[in-house]
Structure formats: C-alpha cells, structure tokens
C-alpha cells in the first residue's frame, strides 16, 4: 500500500493531499529512512516515525487497512511504540494545541 493512502486510512491525516504535504515536508520516516515520495510502499512490520504537532510518534504497522474506517478499526492496524506518548495527549497532524 502507498504511504499516502496508509496515512489517510489510519486517520493520521484527513485527505491524501495532506498526506502528500506531510511526505513532502521531509519529516516522515519509514524504518529510519526518510520517505522521499508519496508512492513509497508500506508493509506490515514497518515502523513509521510520524510528526504529531510538537511530538513525534513511533508506529509499528500491524496490518494494512482495506478502507478508511472508524477510528477503532484504524487503531487496530498499528501499535504505538513510544509508551511516553499517551493516546489522550496526541495532537492530530495539521493542528496545534492552541486550535480548537
């Protein structure tokens, strides 16, 4: 699966165009290597480093989703590797803590 589709299906971004902007910003990494293109393939077992506002999340891909489903379905497809990042404290990409 392409990384831009995966980010959208896992609900880290709302649209594929925002996923494209995230990849083009140069801050997204797959298995420690910077992702240079939006068509980069992602497989189960890959570890993504994703910027979330002012924090960075390490995410292991457990399975690839078939569609953009509910948040519960999306969370079943990955595992947070950083225990210090509490799920309640996560900030969605593209938003800051000051924005409602």
Gaussian input, Z-matrix of N, CA and C with variables (Angstrom, degrees):
# hf/3-21g

backbone

0 1
 N
 C     1     B1
 C     2     B2     1     A1
 N     3     B3     2     A2     1     D1
 C     4     B4     3     A3     2     D2
 C     5     B5     4     A4     3     D3
 N     6     B6     5     A5     4     D4
 C     7     B7     6     A6     5     D5
 C     8     B8     7     A7     6     D6
 N     9     B9     8     A8     7     D7
 C    10    B10     9     A9     8     D8
 C    11    B11    10    A10     9     D9
 N    12    B12    11    A11    10    D10
 C    13    B13    12    A12    11    D11
 C    14    B14    13    A13    12    D12
 N    15    B15    14    A14    13    D13
 C    16    B16    15    A15    14    D14
 C    17    B17    16    A16    15    D15
 N    18    B18    17    A17    16    D16
 C    19    B19    18    A18    17    D17
 C    20    B20    19    A19    18    D18
 N    21    B21    20    A20    19    D19
 C    22    B22    21    A21    20    D20
 C    23    B23    22    A22    21    D21
 N    24    B24    23    A23    22    D22
 C    25    B25    24    A24    23    D23
 C    26    B26    25    A25    24    D24
 N    27    B27    26    A26    25    D25
 C    28    B28    27    A27    26    D26
 C    29    B29    28    A28    27    D27
 N    30    B30    29    A29    28    D28
 C    31    B31    30    A30    29    D29
 C    32    B32    31    A31    30    D30
 N    33    B33    32    A32    31    D31
 C    34    B34    33    A33    32    D32
 C    35    B35    34    A34    33    D33
 N    36    B36    35    A35    34    D34
 C    37    B37    36    A36    35    D35
 C    38    B38    37    A37    36    D36
 N    39    B39    38    A38    37    D37
 C    40    B40    39    A39    38    D38
 C    41    B41    40    A40    39    D39
 N    42    B42    41    A41    40    D40
 C    43    B43    42    A42    41    D41
 C    44    B44    43    A43    42    D42
 N    45    B45    44    A44    43    D43
 C    46    B46    45    A45    44    D44
 C    47    B47    46    A46    45    D45
 N    48    B48    47    A47    46    D46
 C    49    B49    48    A48    47    D47
 C    50    B50    49    A49    48    D48
 N    51    B51    50    A50    49    D49
 C    52    B52    51    A51    50    D50
 C    53    B53    52    A52    51    D51
 N    54    B54    53    A53    52    D52
 C    55    B55    54    A54    53    D53
 C    56    B56    55    A55    54    D54
 N    57    B57    56    A56    55    D55
 C    58    B58    57    A57    56    D56
 C    59    B59    58    A58    57    D57
 N    60    B60    59    A59    58    D58
 C    61    B61    60    A60    59    D59
 C    62    B62    61    A61    60    D60
 N    63    B63    62    A62    61    D61
 C    64    B64    63    A63    62    D62
 C    65    B65    64    A64    63    D63
 N    66    B66    65    A65    64    D64
 C    67    B67    66    A66    65    D65
 C    68    B68    67    A67    66    D66
 N    69    B69    68    A68    67    D67
 C    70    B70    69    A69    68    D68
 C    71    B71    70    A70    69    D69
 N    72    B72    71    A71    70    D70
 C    73    B73    72    A72    71    D71
 C    74    B74    73    A73    72    D72
 N    75    B75    74    A74    73    D73
 C    76    B76    75    A75    74    D74
 C    77    B77    76    A76    75    D75
 N    78    B78    77    A77    76    D76
 C    79    B79    78    A78    77    D77
 C    80    B80    79    A79    78    D78
 N    81    B81    80    A80    79    D79
 C    82    B82    81    A81    80    D80
 C    83    B83    82    A82    81    D81
 N    84    B84    83    A83    82    D82
 C    85    B85    84    A84    83    D83
 C    86    B86    85    A85    84    D84
 N    87    B87    86    A86    85    D85
 C    88    B88    87    A87    86    D86
 C    89    B89    88    A88    87    D87
 N    90    B90    89    A89    88    D88
 C    91    B91    90    A90    89    D89
 C    92    B92    91    A91    90    D90
 N    93    B93    92    A92    91    D91
 C    94    B94    93    A93    92    D92
 C    95    B95    94    A94    93    D93
 N    96    B96    95    A95    94    D94
 C    97    B97    96    A96    95    D95
 C    98    B98    97    A97    96    D96
 N    99    B99    98    A98    97    D97
 C   100   B100    99    A99    98    D98
 C   101   B101   100   A100    99    D99
 N   102   B102   101   A101   100   D100
 C   103   B103   102   A102   101   D101
 C   104   B104   103   A103   102   D102
 N   105   B105   104   A104   103   D103
 C   106   B106   105   A105   104   D104
 C   107   B107   106   A106   105   D105
 N   108   B108   107   A107   106   D106
 C   109   B109   108   A108   107   D107
 C   110   B110   109   A109   108   D108
 N   111   B111   110   A110   109   D109
 C   112   B112   111   A111   110   D110
 C   113   B113   112   A112   111   D111
 N   114   B114   113   A113   112   D112
 C   115   B115   114   A114   113   D113
 C   116   B116   115   A115   114   D114
 N   117   B117   116   A116   115   D115
 C   118   B118   117   A117   116   D116
 C   119   B119   118   A118   117   D117
 N   120   B120   119   A119   118   D118
 C   121   B121   120   A120   119   D119
 C   122   B122   121   A121   120   D120
 N   123   B123   122   A122   121   D121
 C   124   B124   123   A123   122   D122
 C   125   B125   124   A124   123   D123
 N   126   B126   125   A125   124   D124
 C   127   B127   126   A126   125   D125
 C   128   B128   127   A127   126   D126
 N   129   B129   128   A128   127   D127
 C   130   B130   129   A129   128   D128
 C   131   B131   130   A130   129   D129
 N   132   B132   131   A131   130   D130
 C   133   B133   132   A132   131   D131
 C   134   B134   133   A133   132   D132
 N   135   B135   134   A134   133   D133
 C   136   B136   135   A135   134   D134
 C   137   B137   136   A136   135   D135
 N   138   B138   137   A137   136   D136
 C   139   B139   138   A138   137   D137
 C   140   B140   139   A139   138   D138
 N   141   B141   140   A140   139   D139
 C   142   B142   141   A141   140   D140
 C   143   B143   142   A142   141   D141
 N   144   B144   143   A143   142   D142
 C   145   B145   144   A144   143   D143
 C   146   B146   145   A145   144   D144
 N   147   B147   146   A146   145   D145
 C   148   B148   147   A147   146   D146
 C   149   B149   148   A148   147   D147
 N   150   B150   149   A149   148   D148
 C   151   B151   150   A150   149   D149
 C   152   B152   151   A151   150   D150
 N   153   B153   152   A152   151   D151
 C   154   B154   153   A153   152   D152
 C   155   B155   154   A154   153   D153
 N   156   B156   155   A155   154   D154
 C   157   B157   156   A156   155   D155
 C   158   B158   157   A157   156   D156
 N   159   B159   158   A158   157   D157
 C   160   B160   159   A159   158   D158
 C   161   B161   160   A160   159   D159
 N   162   B162   161   A161   160   D160
 C   163   B163   162   A162   161   D161
 C   164   B164   163   A163   162   D162
 N   165   B165   164   A164   163   D163
 C   166   B166   165   A165   164   D164
 C   167   B167   166   A166   165   D165
 N   168   B168   167   A167   166   D166
 C   169   B169   168   A168   167   D167
 C   170   B170   169   A169   168   D168
 N   171   B171   170   A170   169   D169
 C   172   B172   171   A171   170   D170
 C   173   B173   172   A172   171   D171
 N   174   B174   173   A173   172   D172
 C   175   B175   174   A174   173   D173
 C   176   B176   175   A175   174   D174
 N   177   B177   176   A176   175   D175
 C   178   B178   177   A177   176   D176
 C   179   B179   178   A178   177   D177
 N   180   B180   179   A179   178   D178
 C   181   B181   180   A180   179   D179
 C   182   B182   181   A181   180   D180
 N   183   B183   182   A182   181   D181
 C   184   B184   183   A183   182   D182
 C   185   B185   184   A184   183   D183
 N   186   B186   185   A185   184   D184
 C   187   B187   186   A186   185   D185
 C   188   B188   187   A187   186   D186
 N   189   B189   188   A188   187   D187
 C   190   B190   189   A189   188   D188
 C   191   B191   190   A190   189   D189
 N   192   B192   191   A191   190   D190
 C   193   B193   192   A192   191   D191
 C   194   B194   193   A193   192   D192
 N   195   B195   194   A194   193   D193
 C   196   B196   195   A195   194   D194
 C   197   B197   196   A196   195   D195
 N   198   B198   197   A197   196   D196
 C   199   B199   198   A198   197   D197
 C   200   B200   199   A199   198   D198
 N   201   B201   200   A200   199   D199
 C   202   B202   201   A201   200   D200
 C   203   B203   202   A202   201   D201
 N   204   B204   203   A203   202   D202
 C   205   B205   204   A204   203   D203
 C   206   B206   205   A205   204   D204
 N   207   B207   206   A206   205   D205
 C   208   B208   207   A207   206   D206
 C   209   B209   208   A208   207   D207
 N   210   B210   209   A209   208   D208
 C   211   B211   210   A210   209   D209
 C   212   B212   211   A211   210   D210
 N   213   B213   212   A212   211   D211
 C   214   B214   213   A213   212   D212
 C   215   B215   214   A214   213   D213
 N   216   B216   215   A215   214   D214
 C   217   B217   216   A216   215   D215
 C   218   B218   217   A217   216   D216
 N   219   B219   218   A218   217   D217
 C   220   B220   219   A219   218   D218
 C   221   B221   220   A220   219   D219
 N   222   B222   221   A221   220   D220
 C   223   B223   222   A222   221   D221
 C   224   B224   223   A223   222   D222
 N   225   B225   224   A224   223   D223
 C   226   B226   225   A225   224   D224
 C   227   B227   226   A226   225   D225
 N   228   B228   227   A227   226   D226
 C   229   B229   228   A228   227   D227
 C   230   B230   229   A229   228   D228
 N   231   B231   230   A230   229   D229
 C   232   B232   231   A231   230   D230
 C   233   B233   232   A232   231   D231
 N   234   B234   233   A233   232   D232
 C   235   B235   234   A234   233   D233
 C   236   B236   235   A235   234   D234
 N   237   B237   236   A236   235   D235
 C   238   B238   237   A237   236   D236
 C   239   B239   238   A238   237   D237
 N   240   B240   239   A239   238   D238
 C   241   B241   240   A240   239   D239
 C   242   B242   241   A241   240   D240
 N   243   B243   242   A242   241   D241
 C   244   B244   243   A243   242   D242
 C   245   B245   244   A244   243   D243
 N   246   B246   245   A245   244   D244
 C   247   B247   246   A246   245   D245
 C   248   B248   247   A247   246   D246
 N   249   B249   248   A248   247   D247
 C   250   B250   249   A249   248   D248
 C   251   B251   250   A250   249   D249
 N   252   B252   251   A251   250   D250
 C   253   B253   252   A252   251   D251
 C   254   B254   253   A253   252   D252
 N   255   B255   254   A254   253   D253
 C   256   B256   255   A255   254   D254
 C   257   B257   256   A256   255   D255
 N   258   B258   257   A257   256   D256
 C   259   B259   258   A258   257   D257
 C   260   B260   259   A259   258   D258
 N   261   B261   260   A260   259   D259
 C   262   B262   261   A261   260   D260
 C   263   B263   262   A262   261   D261
 N   264   B264   263   A263   262   D262
 C   265   B265   264   A264   263   D263
 C   266   B266   265   A265   264   D264
 N   267   B267   266   A266   265   D265
 C   268   B268   267   A267   266   D266
 C   269   B269   268   A268   267   D267
 N   270   B270   269   A269   268   D268
 C   271   B271   270   A270   269   D269
 C   272   B272   271   A271   270   D270
 N   273   B273   272   A272   271   D271
 C   274   B274   273   A273   272   D272
 C   275   B275   274   A274   273   D273
 N   276   B276   275   A275   274   D274
 C   277   B277   276   A276   275   D275
 C   278   B278   277   A277   276   D276
 N   279   B279   278   A278   277   D277
 C   280   B280   279   A279   278   D278
 C   281   B281   280   A280   279   D279
 N   282   B282   281   A281   280   D280
 C   283   B283   282   A282   281   D281
 C   284   B284   283   A283   282   D282
 N   285   B285   284   A284   283   D283
 C   286   B286   285   A285   284   D284
 C   287   B287   286   A286   285   D285
 N   288   B288   287   A287   286   D286
 C   289   B289   288   A288   287   D287
 C   290   B290   289   A289   288   D288
 N   291   B291   290   A290   289   D289
 C   292   B292   291   A291   290   D290
 C   293   B293   292   A292   291   D291
 N   294   B294   293   A293   292   D292
 C   295   B295   294   A294   293   D293
 C   296   B296   295   A295   294   D294
 N   297   B297   296   A296   295   D295
 C   298   B298   297   A297   296   D296
 C   299   B299   298   A298   297   D297

   B1=1.4538
   B2=1.5334
   B3=1.3019
   B4=1.4680
   B5=1.5193
   B6=1.3264
   B7=1.4625
   B8=1.5282
   B9=1.3313
   B10=1.4633
   B11=1.5304
   B12=1.3205
   B13=1.4716
   B14=1.5218
   B15=1.3359
   B16=1.4567
   B17=1.5201
   B18=1.3284
   B19=1.4679
   B20=1.5264
   B21=1.3063
   B22=1.4677
   B23=1.5343
   B24=1.3221
   B25=1.4618
   B26=1.5243
   B27=1.3352
   B28=1.4652
   B29=1.5197
   B30=1.3186
   B31=1.4634
   B32=1.5298
   B33=1.3318
   B34=1.4601
   B35=1.5225
   B36=1.3183
   B37=1.4653
   B38=1.5200
   B39=1.3230
   B40=1.4717
   B41=1.5229
   B42=1.3306
   B43=1.4598
   B44=1.5234
   B45=1.3147
   B46=1.4574
   B47=1.5185
   B48=1.3288
   B49=1.4592
   B50=1.5292
   B51=1.3286
   B52=1.4763
   B53=1.5208
   B54=1.3190
   B55=1.4631
   B56=1.5256
   B57=1.3203
   B58=1.4586
   B59=1.5195
   B60=1.3141
   B61=1.4690
   B62=1.5234
   B63=1.3207
   B64=1.4600
   B65=1.5294
   B66=1.3140
   B67=1.4699
   B68=1.5220
   B69=1.3173
   B70=1.4620
   B71=1.5222
   B72=1.3319
   B73=1.4645
   B74=1.5224
   B75=1.3371
   B76=1.4516
   B77=1.5136
   B78=1.3199
   B79=1.4602
   B80=1.5241
   B81=1.3071
   B82=1.4575
   B83=1.5286
   B84=1.3349
   B85=1.4628
   B86=1.5204
   B87=1.3267
   B88=1.4690
   B89=1.5188
   B90=1.3234
   B91=1.4628
   B92=1.5292
   B93=1.3269
   B94=1.4529
   B95=1.5146
   B96=1.3140
   B97=1.4598
   B98=1.5188
   B99=1.3238
   B100=1.4604
   B101=1.5246
   B102=1.3162
   B103=1.4621
   B104=1.5228
   B105=1.3339
   B106=1.4578
   B107=1.5280
   B108=1.3246
   B109=1.4609
   B110=1.5241
   B111=1.3253
   B112=1.4653
   B113=1.5222
   B114=1.3107
   B115=1.4629
   B116=1.5261
   B117=1.3226
   B118=1.4716
   B119=1.5239
   B120=1.3438
   B121=1.4723
   B122=1.5244
   B123=1.3216
   B124=1.4600
   B125=1.5202
   B126=1.3298
   B127=1.4616
   B128=1.5201
   B129=1.3229
   B130=1.4658
   B131=1.5297
   B132=1.3190
   B133=1.4555
   B134=1.5169
   B135=1.3452
   B136=1.4636
   B137=1.5239
   B138=1.3212
   B139=1.4586
   B140=1.5204
   B141=1.3280
   B142=1.4586
   B143=1.5131
   B144=1.3131
   B145=1.4541
   B146=1.5178
   B147=1.3247
   B148=1.4630
   B149=1.5228
   B150=1.3465
   B151=1.4629
   B152=1.5263
   B153=1.3284
   B154=1.4651
   B155=1.5155
   B156=1.3069
   B157=1.4550
   B158=1.5148
   B159=1.3286
   B160=1.4598
   B161=1.5268
   B162=1.3288
   B163=1.4602
   B164=1.5183
   B165=1.3164
   B166=1.4536
   B167=1.5236
   B168=1.3327
   B169=1.4602
   B170=1.5153
   B171=1.3219
   B172=1.4557
   B173=1.5227
   B174=1.3274
   B175=1.4581
   B176=1.5197
   B177=1.3195
   B178=1.4558
   B179=1.5225
   B180=1.3158
   B181=1.4622
   B182=1.5271
   B183=1.3234
   B184=1.4589
   B185=1.5165
   B186=1.3270
   B187=1.4578
   B188=1.5258
   B189=1.3242
   B190=1.4621
   B191=1.5250
   B192=1.3343
   B193=1.4704
   B194=1.5264
   B195=1.3236
   B196=1.4641
   B197=1.5178
   B198=1.3414
   B199=1.4588
   B200=1.5198
   B201=1.3183
   B202=1.4582
   B203=1.5216
   B204=1.3001
   B205=1.4563
   B206=1.5150
   B207=1.2985
   B208=1.4563
   B209=1.5311
   B210=1.3294
   B211=1.4695
   B212=1.5310
   B213=1.3033
   B214=1.4662
   B215=1.5298
   B216=1.3369
   B217=1.4595
   B218=1.5199
   B219=1.3197
   B220=1.4673
   B221=1.5226
   B222=1.3208
   B223=1.4645
   B224=1.5168
   B225=1.3180
   B226=1.4597
   B227=1.5272
   B228=1.3291
   B229=1.4592
   B230=1.5254
   B231=1.3315
   B232=1.4596
   B233=1.5171
   B234=1.3365
   B235=1.4597
   B236=1.5164
   B237=1.3264
   B238=1.4572
   B239=1.5251
   B240=1.3207
   B241=1.4548
   B242=1.5195
   B243=1.3286
   B244=1.4541
   B245=1.5275
   B246=1.3398
   B247=1.4616
   B248=1.5241
   B249=1.3314
   B250=1.4663
   B251=1.5260
   B252=1.3333
   B253=1.4593
   B254=1.5187
   B255=1.3028
   B256=1.4591
   B257=1.5202
   B258=1.3227
   B259=1.4710
   B260=1.5265
   B261=1.3226
   B262=1.4600
   B263=1.5234
   B264=1.3226
   B265=1.4566
   B266=1.5236
   B267=1.3294
   B268=1.4578
   B269=1.5220
   B270=1.3138
   B271=1.4547
   B272=1.5268
   B273=1.3298
   B274=1.4578
   B275=1.5233
   B276=1.3195
   B277=1.4572
   B278=1.5281
   B279=1.3135
   B280=1.4604
   B281=1.5154
   B282=1.3215
   B283=1.4639
   B284=1.5172
   B285=1.3076
   B286=1.4481
   B287=1.5115
   B288=1.3131
   B289=1.4518
   B290=1.5314
   B291=1.3336
   B292=1.4550
   B293=1.5217
   B294=1.3376
   B295=1.4545
   B296=1.5178
   B297=1.3182
   B298=1.4679
   B299=1.5047
   A1=108.23
   A2=115.94
   A3=121.23
   A4=110.23
   A5=116.17
   A6=120.34
   A7=111.89
   A8=118.35
   A9=119.18
   A10=110.62
   A11=117.80
   A12=120.90
   A13=110.85
   A14=116.38
   A15=120.16
   A16=111.51
   A17=117.51
   A18=120.70
   A19=111.36
   A20=116.58
   A21=121.23
   A22=110.26
   A23=118.02
   A24=121.40
   A25=111.88
   A26=117.18
   A27=120.23
   A28=112.34
   A29=116.96
   A30=123.94
   A31=114.33
   A32=117.28
   A33=120.01
   A34=110.30
   A35=116.55
   A36=123.11
   A37=107.60
   A38=115.89
   A39=119.28
   A40=112.82
   A41=117.08
   A42=120.31
   A43=110.82
   A44=115.59
   A45=119.59
   A46=111.29
   A47=117.89
   A48=118.92
   A49=110.87
   A50=117.34
   A51=119.43
   A52=110.84
   A53=117.02
   A54=120.21
   A55=110.16
   A56=116.63
   A57=121.19
   A58=110.54
   A59=116.95
   A60=120.88
   A61=110.72
   A62=117.54
   A63=121.19
   A64=110.71
   A65=116.49
   A66=120.28
   A67=110.27
   A68=117.19
   A69=121.10
   A70=112.72
   A71=117.76
   A72=120.12
   A73=111.25
   A74=117.49
   A75=121.84
   A76=115.01
   A77=118.36
   A78=120.59
   A79=113.75
   A80=117.92
   A81=122.47
   A82=109.18
   A83=116.49
   A84=120.86
   A85=110.22
   A86=114.21
   A87=121.94
   A88=107.20
   A89=116.93
   A90=122.87
   A91=111.84
   A92=116.46
   A93=122.15
   A94=115.18
   A95=118.52
   A96=122.84
   A97=109.53
   A98=116.52
   A99=120.95
   A100=110.84
   A101=115.78
   A102=121.40
   A103=107.34
   A104=115.88
   A105=120.74
   A106=113.43
   A107=116.84
   A108=118.75
   A109=110.28
   A110=115.66
   A111=120.72
   A112=112.56
   A113=117.73
   A114=120.53
   A115=112.34
   A116=117.41
   A117=121.84
   A118=108.78
   A119=118.13
   A120=119.02
   A121=111.75
   A122=115.46
   A123=122.66
   A124=107.70
   A125=115.95
   A126=121.51
   A127=109.57
   A128=117.36
   A129=118.99
   A130=110.22
   A131=115.72
   A132=121.49
   A133=113.08
   A134=117.38
   A135=120.76
   A136=109.71
   A137=115.78
   A138=121.92
   A139=107.85
   A140=116.00
   A141=121.78
   A142=109.66
   A143=116.21
   A144=123.12
   A145=105.79
   A146=116.20
   A147=121.96
   A148=109.63
   A149=117.79
   A150=119.21
   A151=110.24
   A152=116.14
   A153=122.09
   A154=107.68
   A155=117.02
   A156=121.03
   A157=109.91
   A158=117.04
   A159=120.55
   A160=111.82
   A161=117.59
   A162=122.16
   A163=110.52
   A164=114.68
   A165=121.16
   A166=107.78
   A167=116.82
   A168=121.60
   A169=110.22
   A170=116.18
   A171=122.80
   A172=106.95
   A173=115.76
   A174=120.99
   A175=109.49
   A176=116.57
   A177=120.99
   A178=108.14
   A179=116.72
   A180=121.93
   A181=107.89
   A182=116.92
   A183=122.23
   A184=111.85
   A185=116.82
   A186=122.02
   A187=108.16
   A188=115.16
   A189=120.39
   A190=109.30
   A191=116.95
   A192=119.56
   A193=111.26
   A194=115.87
   A195=121.17
   A196=111.86
   A197=115.91
   A198=120.62
   A199=109.05
   A200=115.91
   A201=120.99
   A202=106.83
   A203=115.44
   A204=120.66
   A205=111.35
   A206=115.09
   A207=121.05
   A208=109.65
   A209=116.91
   A210=119.17
   A211=112.62
   A212=117.13
   A213=120.87
   A214=110.71
   A215=117.13
   A216=120.94
   A217=110.65
   A218=116.64
   A219=121.29
   A220=110.41
   A221=118.28
   A222=121.63
   A223=112.01
   A224=118.25
   A225=121.17
   A226=111.85
   A227=117.48
   A228=121.99
   A229=113.48
   A230=118.15
   A231=120.07
   A232=110.57
   A233=114.55
   A234=121.44
   A235=108.17
   A236=116.08
   A237=121.66
   A238=108.36
   A239=117.76
   A240=121.35
   A241=112.97
   A242=117.25
   A243=120.69
   A244=108.46
   A245=118.36
   A246=119.74
   A247=113.17
   A248=118.08
   A249=121.01
   A250=111.64
   A251=117.45
   A252=121.19
   A253=108.35
   A254=116.13
   A255=122.37
   A256=109.01
   A257=118.60
   A258=121.69
   A259=112.50
   A260=117.88
   A261=120.39
   A262=111.87
   A263=117.38
   A264=121.00
   A265=112.30
   A266=117.82
   A267=119.89
   A268=110.70
   A269=115.38
   A270=121.69
   A271=107.12
   A272=119.41
   A273=120.92
   A274=111.28
   A275=115.57
   A276=121.87
   A277=108.85
   A278=116.25
   A279=120.80
   A280=113.57
   A281=117.44
   A282=120.91
   A283=108.02
   A284=116.14
   A285=120.89
   A286=108.79
   A287=116.28
   A288=119.16
   A289=112.03
   A290=117.11
   A291=121.13
   A292=112.65
   A293=117.27
   A294=121.85
   A295=109.51
   A296=119.30
   A297=120.79
   A298=112.37
   D1=142.24
   D2=176.81
   D3=-67.80
   D4=147.15
   D5=-175.97
   D6=-67.66
   D7=-31.77
   D8=178.97
   D9=-67.82
   D10=-40.24
   D11=176.75
   D12=-66.02
   D13=-40.62
   D14=-179.49
   D15=-61.71
   D16=-46.06
   D17=179.71
   D18=-60.26
   D19=-36.77
   D20=178.67
   D21=-72.15
   D22=-44.59
   D23=-178.90
   D24=-67.51
   D25=-31.50
   D26=178.47
   D27=-85.92
   D28=2.31
   D29=173.92
   D30=68.30
   D31=30.16
   D32=172.22
   D33=-83.86
   D34=-23.60
   D35=173.27
   D36=-136.92
   D37=159.05
   D38=-178.22
   D39=-84.44
   D40=-32.88
   D41=-176.11
   D42=-131.62
   D43=160.81
   D44=177.20
   D45=-68.44
   D46=-27.93
   D47=177.61
   D48=-67.21
   D49=-34.68
   D50=175.07
   D51=-71.21
   D52=-33.60
   D53=175.05
   D54=-64.90
   D55=-39.47
   D56=176.82
   D57=-62.06
   D58=-43.66
   D59=178.80
   D60=-63.38
   D61=-37.99
   D62=178.74
   D63=-64.75
   D64=-44.03
   D65=178.63
   D66=-64.66
   D67=-44.11
   D68=-178.34
   D69=-68.83
   D70=-18.91
   D71=177.01
   D72=-68.89
   D73=-21.26
   D74=176.03
   D75=85.82
   D76=10.03
   D77=-177.26
   D78=-101.40
   D79=-5.35
   D80=-178.93
   D81=-89.86
   D82=135.91
   D83=179.84
   D84=-129.13
   D85=145.02
   D86=175.30
   D87=-121.00
   D88=118.37
   D89=-177.99
   D90=53.08
   D91=38.36
   D92=176.52
   D93=84.27
   D94=-4.32
   D95=-179.34
   D96=-108.09
   D97=133.74
   D98=179.78
   D99=-59.75
   D100=134.88
   D101=177.75
   D102=-83.45
   D103=119.73
   D104=-174.80
   D105=-98.84
   D106=-19.94
   D107=-177.80
   D108=-139.97
   D109=150.30
   D110=-175.62
   D111=-71.00
   D112=-18.88
   D113=-179.80
   D114=-88.07
   D115=9.90
   D116=178.41
   D117=-56.77
   D118=126.17
   D119=179.36
   D120=-75.49
   D121=146.76
   D122=178.04
   D123=-126.46
   D124=139.04
   D125=-178.67
   D126=-128.74
   D127=159.92
   D128=174.18
   D129=-58.30
   D130=139.80
   D131=-177.13
   D132=99.60
   D133=-16.35
   D134=177.82
   D135=-70.59
   D136=149.44
   D137=176.34
   D138=-112.63
   D139=124.42
   D140=179.68
   D141=-106.56
   D142=139.75
   D143=171.76
   D144=-106.63
   D145=111.84
   D146=-172.50
   D147=-120.06
   D148=126.25
   D149=175.14
   D150=-73.64
   D151=130.59
   D152=178.16
   D153=-123.52
   D154=90.31
   D155=-177.15
   D156=64.75
   D157=-116.95
   D158=-179.71
   D159=-95.52
   D160=4.42
   D161=-179.25
   D162=-116.74
   D163=168.57
   D164=176.81
   D165=-125.97
   D166=131.21
   D167=-179.62
   D168=-109.54
   D169=138.14
   D170=171.84
   D171=-101.18
   D172=123.29
   D173=-173.52
   D174=-128.40
   D175=128.33
   D176=173.99
   D177=-98.02
   D178=129.08
   D179=179.80
   D180=-81.76
   D181=119.63
   D182=179.58
   D183=-91.34
   D184=-39.65
   D185=178.35
   D186=-153.88
   D187=162.22
   D188=179.52
   D189=-98.23
   D190=125.73
   D191=-179.80
   D192=-73.26
   D193=148.21
   D194=177.90
   D195=-79.85
   D196=-27.65
   D197=-175.86
   D198=-153.13
   D199=173.92
   D200=173.78
   D201=-85.20
   D202=99.95
   D203=-176.64
   D204=-102.19
   D205=-153.38
   D206=-179.77
   D207=-71.61
   D208=162.07
   D209=176.99
   D210=-57.39
   D211=-36.00
   D212=178.94
   D213=-63.54
   D214=-42.82
   D215=177.53
   D216=-63.37
   D217=-41.11
   D218=-179.30
   D219=-64.96
   D220=-44.28
   D221=-178.11
   D222=-66.61
   D223=-22.71
   D224=177.66
   D225=-73.28
   D226=-14.26
   D227=-176.70
   D228=-93.06
   D229=-7.26
   D230=179.21
   D231=-143.57
   D232=165.89
   D233=179.15
   D234=-132.72
   D235=131.22
   D236=176.68
   D237=-74.25
   D238=128.18
   D239=-178.87
   D240=-94.04
   D241=-15.07
   D242=-178.65
   D243=-98.92
   D244=104.22
   D245=-177.57
   D246=-67.22
   D247=-20.45
   D248=-179.44
   D249=-71.82
   D250=-21.01
   D251=-179.46
   D252=-87.56
   D253=98.48
   D254=-179.34
   D255=-72.35
   D256=138.80
   D257=-179.63
   D258=-58.83
   D259=-33.03
   D260=179.76
   D261=-71.97
   D262=-22.48
   D263=-176.95
   D264=-93.98
   D265=0.43
   D266=-178.88
   D267=-67.20
   D268=143.13
   D269=176.97
   D270=-114.68
   D271=123.52
   D272=-179.87
   D273=-59.88
   D274=148.66
   D275=179.07
   D276=-62.02
   D277=139.70
   D278=178.33
   D279=87.89
   D280=-0.40
   D281=179.54
   D282=-127.65
   D283=155.25
   D284=175.17
   D285=-115.39
   D286=169.05
   D287=-178.32
   D288=-68.21
   D289=-17.29
   D290=179.91
   D291=-82.31
   D292=-19.44
   D293=-175.66
   D294=-86.47
   D295=135.49
   D296=178.31
   D297=-69.59

